[in-house]
Amino acid sequence: MAKILIVEDDEAMGTALRDGFAFEGHEVLHAKDGEAALGLARERTADLVILDVMLPKLSGLDVLQRLRAEGSAIPVIMLTARGQEIDKVLGLKLGADDYVTKPFGFMELLARVEALLRRVAGAGRHADVCSFGDVVVDFKKGELRKAGALVEITARELKLLEFFIAHRGEVVARERLLDRVWEYDGAPLTRTVDMHVAKLRKKIETDPADPKHIVTVHRMGYKFTG
């Protein structure tokens, strides 16, 4: 199941959406204004954002614009009021993936969320064999070769590399890696991620002290650029 960030200032609507997606088995985050939404989205642990346009402090369009300017590729579904076509146009031009017009039925929104998650998962799916630089990794065989030489790699390192490749070009927070690769929440243990990234760099980088494939993005996480 996915982790969904719901950004809605209307108390009744926010509660209904939160309860509805939780009932469907999704983990839910809820922000009631644009600034809180931006903070939660920047943590990069959510898989998808449902973003209302009319919000206190920062509008949904402002939130979306800032996220895309910062390089975030998180899927976003905008919620727009009926008749506000300009909001739909602006949202799509700013990088929204879909929009739903209020009032809407929860089942329609759920279907759109699931369709978008499937589309994103499909786009991120990689082949069994991937190569970058002088590295070739065969996920099916569990093998990694650098400059033709077989390199020993653990199952955890392989899973970590697989996640990075599936999110190529995207800044990935340590908390998200803990959630997806280690499958547990544990902010106090984010050093675990750093240690494994350091080990992985020694196996795929020509100069681990000056990495080219897995780069550190200060105060945000890591980005795979291979």
Secondary structure, 3 states (H helix, E strand, C coil): CCEEEEECCCHHHHHHHHHHHHHCCCEEEEECCHHHHHHHHHCCCCCEEEEECCCCCCCHHHHHHHHHHCCCCCCEEEEEECCCHHHHHHHHHHCCCEEEEECCCHHHHHHHHHHHHHHHHHHHCCCCEEEECCEEEECCCCEEEECCEEECCCHHHHHHHHHHHHCCCCEECHHHHHHHCCCCCCHHHHHHHHHHHHHHHHHHCCCCCCCCCEEEECCCEEEECC
